[in-house]
Amino acid sequence: MNPFTIDIWGITGTSLIVANTPGDGRREGGGRRGSIGDLLWEQRIFHCLSFVQILFASTWNVGGIPPDDDLNLEDWLDTKNNYDIYVIGFQEVVPLSAKNVLGSEKHGISMKWSSLIRKTLNKCSVTKSQGGNKRDKCSTSFICIVSKHMVGILVSVWLKEKLLPFTQHPSVSCVGCGIMGCLGNKGSVSVRFLLHETSFCVVCCHLASGEKEGDGMHRNSNAMEIFSRTRFPSGPSLDLPRKINDHERVILLGDLNYRISLPEDETRCLVYQKKWDSLLENDQLKVEIEGGAFEGWHEGAINFSPTYKYYSNSDEYYGSLQGLKTKKKRAPAWCDRILWHGSGLNEIAYDRCESKHSDHRPVRATFNVEVDVLTNSNSSDQRLFLSAGPDRIPYKLRDFLLDDHHHCHDDDDDDSVIN
């Protein structure tokens, strides 16, 4: 066999063994780029499969309250169900005091939250064998592939251990939008990774607070700053996506702080009557999704109570108890949200959790996520396309090959699940 190599559009030192077909890969009547694609398909070097992974995403403003060692997270993380990916975002893991905003990062609390998540996702249950002996039965092992903390914002991504060999290029990007327009009391922490051949981006935000006139515009300004300033490295000899919306599967979550544009008394009355549609007609974020700062983004149907603001360790909204003085007026609002951008994301659940740990309630969403996998038709060369080593298919070539989606779906329109 005399294989030949094709340079991938000028990427230095990167080439791909194609077939034992002589020549330079060109065909009469076509340019080099189209010829490479045609040749790869004609030689049956690989085919593309679209698998479905189940992703759990959640955001929680924990109000600067550290977790107890025995805090139970099983209900929040819905551990009874079988998820492949967990995307977890926190806000205010530490109080947003001047000391915490201006001082050095304190990682103790963020590490404690991460430790509790790890313990919950990898919890073992004790069962009895037929002989009466006790043994540990462990759930699927989850690994944190990327985690980042900026002042009060903490985001982490957890994958089933079996997916780890097919994950690469994790990266982070932080944007401070707080004091002086740059400090991290408000802003975002974004993480990027590739799973098989599909790029993911998760954006965890904490936007400007307040119910006064003009505060909504401040939140919009924060969002636009995050979209424009977030940048990821493209990688050596690669053409990885750098901006948020350059990625194929994008999830944005956090305490976005958007309020309901109604008088406080009317808002409270509609909340107690559970007239969600009337409230959502005046929801500031819905307006921005329809044609403002978040145009092009999507959100699932909201069929749950506003998540903010509650009295500590209570089911009562702040300011609702007669005779109890409050420092500031805070009408109920859906401050905590989960949005997505791009194709290949199908939201199947959107709800809130009832933990009373802070003045916010956690919000969570579940998605079926399409993941593209390029596999070599020759099983002996399977590692070329599925390994996580240096011979993995170059991202720039992968992007070209998946450009024409009919290649991926001609053979079978049914989605599969990677077990």
TORTIRO-374841 format. One record per residue (C-alpha): residue number from 0; x, y, z; residue in three letters. Coordinates in nm, 4 decimals. Example, Ala and Ser with C-alpha at 12.3 -4.5 7.8 and 13.67 -1.06 7.14 Angstrom:
BEGIN
REC    k        px        py        pz    r
REC    0    1.2300   -0.4500    0.7800  ALA
REC    1    1.3670   -0.1060    0.7140  SER
//
This chain:
BEGIN
REC    k        px        py        pz    r
REC    0    0.0000    0.0000    0.0000  MET
REC    1    0.1297    0.3436   -0.0947  ASN
REC    2   -0.0834    0.5885    0.0970  PRO
REC    3   -0.0614    0.9529    0.0139  PHE
REC    4   -0.1151    1.2515    0.2413  THR
REC    5   -0.3189    1.5648    0.1975  ILE
REC    6   -0.2250    1.8834    0.3801  ASP
REC    7   -0.5253    2.0210    0.5644  ILE
REC    8   -0.5584    2.3723    0.4200  TRP
REC    9   -0.2190    2.4956    0.5262  GLY
REC   10   -0.2115    2.3667    0.8848  ILE
REC   11    0.1589    2.3217    0.9440  THR
REC   12    0.2660    1.9662    1.0131  GLY
REC   13   -0.0854    1.8208    0.9934  THR
REC   14   -0.1743    1.5592    0.7349  SER
REC   15   -0.4187    1.2747    0.6932  LEU
REC   16   -0.3611    0.9299    0.5377  ILE
REC   17   -0.6477    0.8912    0.2962  VAL
REC   18   -0.6196    0.5830    0.0727  ALA
REC   19   -0.3896    0.3970   -0.1630  ASN
REC   20   -0.5299    0.5936   -0.4536  THR
REC   21   -0.2618    0.7660   -0.6626  PRO
REC   22   -0.2718    1.1337   -0.7426  GLY
REC   23   -0.3161    1.4507   -0.5434  ASP
REC   24   -0.6837    1.4211   -0.4530  GLY
REC   25   -0.8066    1.6566   -0.7251  ARG
REC   26   -1.0851    1.5824   -0.9681  ARG
REC   27   -1.1659    1.7494   -1.2959  GLU
REC   28   -1.4188    2.0260   -1.2567  GLY
REC   29   -1.3748    2.0671   -0.8806  GLY
REC   30   -1.1501    2.2569   -0.6451  GLY
REC   31   -0.9230    2.1002   -0.3887  ARG
REC   32   -1.1570    2.1417   -0.0911  ARG
REC   33   -1.4565    1.9723   -0.2537  GLY
REC   34   -1.2318    1.7021   -0.4009  SER
REC   35   -1.0956    1.6038   -0.0607  ILE
REC   36   -1.4443    1.5634    0.0775  GLY
REC   37   -1.5615    1.3640   -0.2233  ASP
REC   38   -1.2573    1.1414   -0.2096  LEU
REC   39   -1.2962    1.0676    0.1603  LEU
REC   40   -1.6576    0.9658    0.1143  TRP
REC   41   -1.5927    0.7672   -0.2050  GLU
REC   42   -1.3141    0.5700   -0.0415  GLN
REC   43   -1.5432    0.4983    0.2561  ARG
REC   44   -1.2687    0.6103    0.4907  ILE
REC   45   -1.5220    0.7043    0.7597  PHE
REC   46   -1.8842    0.7717    0.8277  HIS
REC   47   -2.0542    1.0097    1.0679  CYS
REC   48   -2.2946    0.9070    1.3420  LEU
REC   49   -2.5124    1.1328    1.5548  SER
REC   50   -2.5527    1.0111    1.9112  PHE
REC   51   -2.7673    1.1517    2.1897  VAL
REC   52   -2.6286    1.2344    2.5323  GLN
REC   53   -2.8507    1.3412    2.8220  ILE
REC   54   -2.7328    1.6645    2.9821  LEU
REC   55   -2.8399    1.8053    3.3193  PHE
REC   56   -2.7862    2.1806    3.3705  ALA
REC   57   -2.8545    2.3828    3.6834  SER
REC   58   -2.7932    2.7266    3.8289  THR
REC   59   -2.8097    2.8276    4.1942  TRP
REC   60   -2.7417    3.1546    4.3726  ASN
REC   61   -2.6435    3.0289    4.7181  VAL
REC   62   -2.6366    3.3740    4.8772  GLY
REC   63   -2.2839    3.3548    5.0161  GLY
REC   64   -2.3895    3.0781    5.2573  ILE
REC   65   -2.1332    2.7963    5.2791  PRO
REC   66   -2.2701    2.4418    5.2608  PRO
REC   67   -2.2874    2.2180    5.5661  ASP
REC   68   -2.0811    1.9026    5.5456  ASP
REC   69   -2.3998    1.6937    5.5400  ASP
REC   70   -2.5958    1.9062    5.2918  LEU
REC   71   -2.7975    1.6646    5.0785  ASN
REC   72   -2.7764    1.7439    4.7057  LEU
REC   73   -2.9380    1.4262    4.5722  GLU
REC   74   -3.2787    1.5812    4.5044  ASP
REC   75   -3.1294    1.8892    4.3395  TRP
REC   76   -2.8972    1.6839    4.1160  LEU
REC   77   -3.1716    1.4305    4.0444  ASP
REC   78   -2.9367    1.1382    4.0966  THR
REC   79   -3.2164    0.8833    4.0482  LYS
REC   80   -3.2065    0.9531    3.6751  ASN
REC   81   -2.9278    0.8541    3.4388  ASN
REC   82   -2.7464    1.1579    3.2971  TYR
REC   83   -2.4297    1.1620    3.0897  ASP
REC   84   -2.3227    1.5223    3.1504  ILE
REC   85   -2.3734    1.7603    3.4427  TYR
REC   86   -2.3302    2.1366    3.3975  VAL
REC   87   -2.3422    2.3182    3.7325  ILE
REC   88   -2.3304    2.6943    3.7855  GLY
REC   89   -2.3268    2.8858    4.1137  PHE
REC   90   -2.3459    3.2526    4.2018  GLN
REC   91   -2.2421    3.4083    4.5326  GLU
REC   92   -2.0488    3.1096    4.6641  VAL
REC   93   -1.8917    3.3790    4.8833  VAL
REC   94   -2.0528    3.7037    5.0039  PRO
REC   95   -1.9925    3.9869    4.7556  LEU
REC   96   -1.8122    4.2033    5.0098  SER
REC   97   -1.5355    4.4479    4.9181  ALA
REC   98   -1.2841    4.2112    5.0779  LYS
REC   99   -1.3912    3.9196    4.8591  ASN
REC  100   -1.4228    4.1281    4.5419  VAL
REC  101   -1.0918    4.3141    4.5754  LEU
REC  102   -0.8880    4.0533    4.7608  GLY
REC  103   -0.7300    3.7308    4.6431  SER
REC  104   -0.9510    3.4401    4.5404  GLU
REC  105   -1.0618    3.2144    4.8240  LYS
REC  106   -1.1025    2.8640    4.6869  HIS
REC  107   -1.1980    2.6845    5.0085  GLY
REC  108   -1.5744    2.7291    4.9673  ILE
REC  109   -1.5738    2.6480    4.5941  SER
REC  110   -1.3716    2.3337    4.6675  MET
REC  111   -1.6267    2.2362    4.9322  LYS
REC  112   -1.9149    2.2707    4.6861  TRP
REC  113   -1.7220    2.0682    4.4273  SER
REC  114   -1.6459    1.8015    4.6851  SER
REC  115   -2.0149    1.7705    4.7744  LEU
REC  116   -2.1098    1.7413    4.4070  ILE
REC  117   -1.8440    1.4745    4.3494  ARG
REC  118   -1.9599    1.2808    4.6558  LYS
REC  119   -2.3252    1.3023    4.5468  THR
REC  120   -2.2695    1.1994    4.1838  LEU
REC  121   -2.0420    0.9091    4.2803  ASN
REC  122   -2.2337    0.7898    4.5827  LYS
REC  123   -2.2202    0.4186    4.6611  CYS
REC  124   -2.5115    0.2321    4.8134  SER
REC  125   -2.4732   -0.0685    5.0424  VAL
REC  126   -2.6455   -0.3867    4.9216  THR
REC  127   -2.6560   -0.7422    5.0463  LYS
REC  128   -2.5293   -1.0311    4.8364  SER
REC  129   -2.7008   -1.3710    4.8227  GLN
REC  130   -2.4707   -1.4935    5.0981  GLY
REC  131   -2.5808   -1.2120    5.3280  GLY
REC  132   -2.2560   -1.0177    5.2946  ASN
REC  133   -2.2712   -0.6425    5.2508  LYS
REC  134   -2.1073   -0.4832    4.9484  ARG
REC  135   -2.0891   -0.1417    4.7911  ASP
REC  136   -2.2816   -0.0853    4.4697  LYS
REC  137   -2.1488    0.2318    4.3090  CYS
REC  138   -2.3223    0.4418    4.0503  SER
REC  139   -2.1460    0.5426    3.7312  THR
REC  140   -1.8312    0.7380    3.8065  SER
REC  141   -1.8352    1.1073    3.7130  PHE
REC  142   -1.5223    1.3119    3.6504  ILE
REC  143   -1.4942    1.6917    3.6606  CYS
REC  144   -1.3293    1.7905    3.3317  ILE
REC  145   -1.3212    2.1661    3.3942  VAL
REC  146   -1.4013    2.3988    3.6836  SER
REC  147   -1.3458    2.7708    3.7319  LYS
REC  148   -1.4139    3.0170    4.0133  HIS
REC  149   -1.4264    3.3984    3.9883  MET
REC  150   -1.5245    3.5814    4.3107  VAL
REC  151   -1.8778    3.4451    4.3657  GLY
REC  152   -1.9245    3.2645    4.0323  ILE
REC  153   -1.8369    2.8955    4.0090  LEU
REC  154   -1.8980    2.6680    3.7099  VAL
REC  155   -1.8049    2.3036    3.6605  SER
REC  156   -1.8686    2.0312    3.4033  VAL
REC  157   -1.8906    1.6636    3.5011  TRP
REC  158   -1.8884    1.3714    3.2555  LEU
REC  159   -1.9308    1.0001    3.2898  LYS
REC  160   -1.5861    0.8491    3.3131  GLU
REC  161   -1.6358    0.6471    2.9954  LYS
REC  162   -1.6690    0.9745    2.7966  LEU
REC  163   -1.3374    1.1101    2.9187  LEU
REC  164   -1.1236    0.9588    2.6357  PRO
REC  165   -1.3415    1.1415    2.3818  PHE
REC  166   -1.3180    1.4828    2.5489  THR
REC  167   -1.0556    1.7395    2.4618  GLN
REC  168   -0.9617    2.1081    2.4540  HIS
REC  169   -1.1216    2.2229    2.7825  PRO
REC  170   -1.0699    2.5954    2.8317  SER
REC  171   -1.2063    2.8851    3.0378  VAL
REC  172   -1.2744    3.2550    2.9831  SER
REC  173   -1.3714    3.5052    3.2538  CYS
REC  174   -1.5343    3.8449    3.2065  VAL
REC  175   -1.5767    4.0906    3.4956  GLY
REC  176   -1.8593    4.3433    3.4581  CYS
REC  177   -1.8945    4.4619    3.8172  GLY
REC  178   -1.7377    4.7547    3.9992  ILE
REC  179   -1.5636    4.9947    3.7546  MET
REC  180   -1.6961    4.7740    3.4737  GLY
REC  181   -1.4293    4.5119    3.5221  CYS
REC  182   -1.4369    4.3512    3.8678  LEU
REC  183   -1.5779    4.0060    3.9202  GLY
REC  184   -1.8676    4.0712    4.1568  ASN
REC  185   -2.0757    4.0602    3.8386  LYS
REC  186   -1.9896    3.9028    3.5048  GLY
REC  187   -1.9414    3.5531    3.3694  SER
REC  188   -1.7253    3.2444    3.3751  VAL
REC  189   -1.7436    3.0432    3.0520  SER
REC  190   -1.6034    2.6986    2.9804  VAL
REC  191   -1.5446    2.5263    2.6479  ARG
REC  192   -1.4771    2.1629    2.5571  PHE
REC  193   -1.5135    1.9193    2.2685  LEU
REC  194   -1.6980    1.5908    2.3119  LEU
REC  195   -1.6151    1.3639    2.0182  HIS
REC  196   -1.6470    1.6093    1.7260  GLU
REC  197   -1.8975    1.8524    1.8798  THR
REC  198   -1.8047    2.1788    2.0518  SER
REC  199   -1.9768    2.2807    2.3753  PHE
REC  200   -1.9778    2.6157    2.5547  CYS
REC  201   -2.1282    2.6799    2.8993  VAL
REC  202   -2.1694    3.0386    3.0202  VAL
REC  203   -2.2389    3.0988    3.3897  CYS
REC  204   -2.3536    3.4583    3.4541  CYS
REC  205   -2.4361    3.6931    3.7369  HIS
REC  206   -2.5762    4.0129    3.5887  LEU
REC  207   -2.6486    4.3519    3.7453  ALA
REC  208   -2.9176    4.3537    4.0128  SER
REC  209   -3.1885    4.6082    4.0938  GLY
REC  210   -3.5516    4.6921    4.0214  GLU
REC  211   -3.5130    5.0626    3.9488  LYS
REC  212   -3.5721    5.2139    3.6068  GLU
REC  213   -3.2572    5.1669    3.4025  GLY
REC  214   -3.1365    4.8573    3.5876  ASP
REC  215   -3.2633    4.6407    3.3019  GLY
REC  216   -3.0439    4.8326    3.0591  MET
REC  217   -2.7479    4.7703    3.2887  HIS
REC  218   -2.8164    4.3963    3.2697  ARG
REC  219   -2.8363    4.4172    2.8899  ASN
REC  220   -2.5028    4.5977    2.8881  SER
REC  221   -2.3489    4.3209    3.1028  ASN
REC  222   -2.4775    4.0585    2.8598  ALA
REC  223   -2.3381    4.2371    2.5552  MET
REC  224   -2.0014    4.2762    2.7305  GLU
REC  225   -1.9956    3.9032    2.8034  ILE
REC  226   -2.0767    3.8137    2.4429  PHE
REC  227   -1.8151    4.0498    2.2999  SER
REC  228   -1.5307    3.9950    2.5488  ARG
REC  229   -1.5441    3.6181    2.6018  THR
REC  230   -1.2608    3.4550    2.4055  ARG
REC  231   -1.1168    3.1051    2.4076  PHE
REC  232   -0.7790    3.0006    2.2638  PRO
REC  233   -0.8016    2.8583    1.9133  SER
REC  234   -0.5372    2.5987    1.9958  GLY
REC  235   -0.2059    2.5194    1.8219  PRO
REC  236   -0.2551    2.4237    1.4560  SER
REC  237   -0.6300    2.4103    1.5132  LEU
REC  238   -0.9254    2.6275    1.4272  ASP
REC  239   -1.1316    2.5850    1.7436  LEU
REC  240   -1.4266    2.8175    1.8068  PRO
REC  241   -1.3300    3.1253    2.0068  ARG
REC  242   -1.6524    3.3226    2.0658  LYS
REC  243   -1.9530    3.1964    2.2596  ILE
REC  244   -2.1890    3.1624    1.9649  ASN
REC  245   -1.9226    3.0033    1.7445  ASP
REC  246   -1.9791    2.6802    1.9382  HIS
REC  247   -2.2335    2.4234    1.8267  GLU
REC  248   -2.4027    2.3558    2.1617  ARG
REC  249   -2.4247    2.6583    2.3931  VAL
REC  250   -2.5919    2.6771    2.7342  ILE
REC  251   -2.6154    3.0016    2.9295  LEU
REC  252   -2.7315    2.9899    3.2887  LEU
REC  253   -2.7163    3.1981    3.6017  GLY
REC  254   -2.8721    3.4688    3.8117  ASP
REC  255   -2.9571    3.6932    3.5196  LEU
REC  256   -3.1510    3.9211    3.7581  ASN
REC  257   -3.4215    4.0235    3.5097  TYR
REC  258   -3.7419    4.1331    3.6824  ARG
REC  259   -4.1132    4.1688    3.6115  ILE
REC  260   -4.2146    4.5127    3.4827  SER
REC  261   -4.5258    4.5510    3.6955  LEU
REC  262   -4.6006    4.7335    4.0208  PRO
REC  263   -4.4924    4.5273    4.3204  GLU
REC  264   -4.8443    4.4811    4.4618  ASP
REC  265   -4.9773    4.3604    4.1270  GLU
REC  266   -4.6803    4.1242    4.0860  THR
REC  267   -4.7362    3.9698    4.4300  ARG
REC  268   -5.1083    3.9285    4.3643  CYS
REC  269   -5.0480    3.7481    4.0335  LEU
REC  270   -4.7810    3.5270    4.1950  VAL
REC  271   -5.0189    3.4157    4.4691  TYR
REC  272   -5.2817    3.3418    4.2023  GLN
REC  273   -5.0167    3.1516    4.0014  LYS
REC  274   -5.1031    3.3447    3.6868  LYS
REC  275   -4.7687    3.2774    3.5236  TRP
REC  276   -4.8752    3.3843    3.1736  ASP
REC  277   -4.9762    3.7329    3.2898  SER
REC  278   -4.6470    3.7715    3.4716  LEU
REC  279   -4.4361    3.6374    3.1847  LEU
REC  280   -4.5942    3.8860    2.9447  GLU
REC  281   -4.4097    4.1488    3.1505  ASN
REC  282   -4.0919    3.9520    3.2128  ASP
REC  283   -3.7902    4.1599    3.1119  GLN
REC  284   -3.5844    3.8668    2.9857  LEU
REC  285   -3.8651    3.7467    2.7567  LYS
REC  286   -3.8595    4.0893    2.5934  VAL
REC  287   -3.4821    4.0628    2.5392  GLU
REC  288   -3.5148    3.7145    2.3874  ILE
REC  289   -3.7791    3.8332    2.1433  GLU
REC  290   -3.5665    4.1137    2.0018  GLY
REC  291   -3.3058    4.2504    2.2393  GLY
REC  292   -2.9815    4.1497    2.4058  ALA
REC  293   -3.0684    3.7776    2.3919  PHE
REC  294   -3.2217    3.7627    2.0446  GLU
REC  295   -3.1590    3.4201    1.8930  GLY
REC  296   -3.1504    3.2449    2.2293  TRP
REC  297   -3.4131    2.9979    2.3481  HIS
REC  298   -3.5773    2.9199    2.6800  GLU
REC  299   -3.8171    2.6445    2.7797  GLY
REC  300   -4.1692    2.7078    2.9057  ALA
REC  301   -4.1769    2.8383    3.2642  ILE
REC  302   -4.4385    2.6539    3.4689  ASN
REC  303   -4.2963    2.7158    3.8146  PHE
REC  304   -4.3050    2.9906    4.0759  SER
REC  305   -4.0593    3.2809    4.0680  PRO
REC  306   -3.7282    3.1783    4.2214  THR
REC  307   -3.6424    3.5028    4.4063  TYR
REC  308   -3.6548    3.6438    4.6743  LYS
REC  309   -3.7335    3.4330    4.9836  TYR
REC  310   -3.6830    3.4803    5.3526  TYR
REC  311   -3.3991    3.2699    5.4845  SER
REC  312   -3.4989    2.9063    5.5401  ASN
REC  313   -3.8581    2.9838    5.4434  SER
REC  314   -4.1143    2.9362    5.1681  ASP
REC  315   -4.2379    3.2939    5.2121  GLU
REC  316   -4.1391    3.5609    4.9642  TYR
REC  317   -3.9372    3.8494    5.1026  TYR
REC  318   -4.1589    4.1399    5.2115  GLY
REC  319   -4.4752    3.9282    5.2305  SER
REC  320   -4.4928    3.8881    5.6100  LEU
REC  321   -4.6882    4.1640    5.7798  GLN
REC  322   -4.5190    4.3356    6.0708  GLY
REC  323   -4.1713    4.2244    5.9607  LEU
REC  324   -3.9601    4.5165    5.8423  LYS
REC  325   -3.7408    4.4676    5.5359  THR
REC  326   -3.4375    4.6666    5.4237  LYS
REC  327   -3.5318    4.6806    5.0557  LYS
REC  328   -3.8379    4.5999    4.8522  LYS
REC  329   -3.7909    4.2877    4.6417  ARG
REC  330   -4.0870    4.1759    4.4344  ALA
REC  331   -4.0841    3.8078    4.3313  PRO
REC  332   -3.9092    3.7434    3.9981  ALA
REC  333   -3.7639    3.4684    3.7804  TRP
REC  334   -3.4063    3.5869    3.8260  CYS
REC  335   -3.2528    3.2414    3.7767  ASP
REC  336   -3.2700    3.1153    3.4181  ARG
REC  337   -3.1291    2.8645    3.1711  ILE
REC  338   -3.1066    2.9496    2.7994  LEU
REC  339   -2.9559    2.7742    2.5015  TRP
REC  340   -2.8282    2.8656    2.1574  HIS
REC  341   -2.7683    2.6616    1.8445  GLY
REC  342   -2.9098    2.3389    1.7044  SER
REC  343   -2.8819    1.9895    1.8444  GLY
REC  344   -3.0244    2.0788    2.1876  LEU
REC  345   -3.3705    1.9506    2.2760  ASN
REC  346   -3.4912    2.0572    2.6192  GLU
REC  347   -3.7047    1.7889    2.7825  ILE
REC  348   -3.7532    1.9389    3.1318  ALA
REC  349   -3.7295    2.2814    3.2977  TYR
REC  350   -3.8128    2.3269    3.6632  ASP
REC  351   -3.6968    2.4502    4.0023  ARG
REC  352   -3.5803    2.2706    4.3124  CYS
REC  353   -3.7158    2.3468    4.6595  GLU
REC  354   -3.3972    2.3797    4.8638  SER
REC  355   -3.4223    2.6552    5.1281  LYS
REC  356   -3.0460    2.7001    5.1548  HIS
REC  357   -3.0580    3.0606    5.0276  SER
REC  358   -3.2986    3.3358    4.9187  ASP
REC  359   -3.2984    3.1854    4.5655  HIS
REC  360   -3.4332    2.8523    4.4479  ARG
REC  361   -3.2154    2.6447    4.2130  PRO
REC  362   -3.3344    2.6104    3.8538  VAL
REC  363   -3.2499    2.3075    3.6430  ARG
REC  364   -3.3037    2.1847    3.2873  ALA
REC  365   -3.2537    1.8558    3.1084  THR
REC  366   -3.1523    1.8290    2.7430  PHE
REC  367   -3.1127    1.5612    2.4809  ASN
REC  368   -2.7916    1.6714    2.3103  VAL
REC  369   -2.6772    1.5496    1.9694  GLU
REC  370   -2.3088    1.4615    1.9522  VAL
REC  371   -2.1369    1.3935    1.6176  ASP
REC  372   -1.8893    1.1069    1.6020  VAL
REC  373   -1.6654    1.0357    1.3028  LEU
REC  374   -1.5811    0.6664    1.2802  THR
REC  375   -1.3418    0.4935    1.0440  ASN
REC  376   -1.5029    0.2317    0.8227  SER
REC  377   -1.1890    0.0215    0.8631  ASN
REC  378   -1.2075   -0.1095    1.2201  SER
REC  379   -0.8302   -0.1598    1.2311  SER
REC  380   -0.7890    0.2180    1.1980  ASP
REC  381   -1.0697    0.3072    1.4390  GLN
REC  382   -0.8277    0.4827    1.6716  ARG
REC  383   -0.7594    0.7524    1.4108  LEU
REC  384   -1.1042    0.8958    1.4602  PHE
REC  385   -1.2007    0.7948    1.8125  LEU
REC  386   -0.8813    0.8193    2.0119  SER
REC  387   -0.7980    1.1198    2.2275  ALA
REC  388   -0.4319    1.1004    2.1337  GLY
REC  389   -0.2294    1.3125    1.8915  PRO
REC  390   -0.3649    1.1238    1.5876  ASP
REC  391   -0.7215    1.2425    1.6498  ARG
REC  392   -0.8812    1.3881    1.3383  ILE
REC  393   -0.7892    1.7588    1.3074  PRO
REC  394   -1.0728    1.9896    1.4085  TYR
REC  395   -1.0448    2.1969    1.0929  LYS
REC  396   -1.0964    1.8904    0.8751  LEU
REC  397   -1.3734    1.7673    1.1004  ARG
REC  398   -1.5551    2.1021    1.0631  ASP
REC  399   -1.5393    2.0741    0.6852  PHE
REC  400   -1.6537    1.7124    0.6792  LEU
REC  401   -1.9554    1.7850    0.8994  LEU
REC  402   -2.0497    2.0937    0.7000  ASP
REC  403   -2.2684    1.8870    0.4727  ASP
REC  404   -2.5113    1.7329    0.7212  HIS
REC  405   -2.6597    1.4823    0.4776  HIS
REC  406   -2.3399    1.2811    0.5115  HIS
REC  407   -2.4217    1.2310    0.8792  CYS
REC  408   -2.7852    1.1378    0.8419  HIS
REC  409   -2.8386    0.9725    0.5037  ASP
REC  410   -2.7998    0.6197    0.6356  ASP
REC  411   -3.0111    0.6435    0.9488  ASP
REC  412   -3.2329    0.9193    1.0783  ASP
REC  413   -3.2704    0.7558    1.4199  ASP
REC  414   -3.0678    0.8846    1.7125  ASP
REC  415   -2.8714    0.6396    1.9211  SER
REC  416   -2.7591    0.6490    2.2803  VAL
REC  417   -2.4044    0.5785    2.3870  ILE
REC  418   -2.4352    0.3382    2.6763  ASN
//
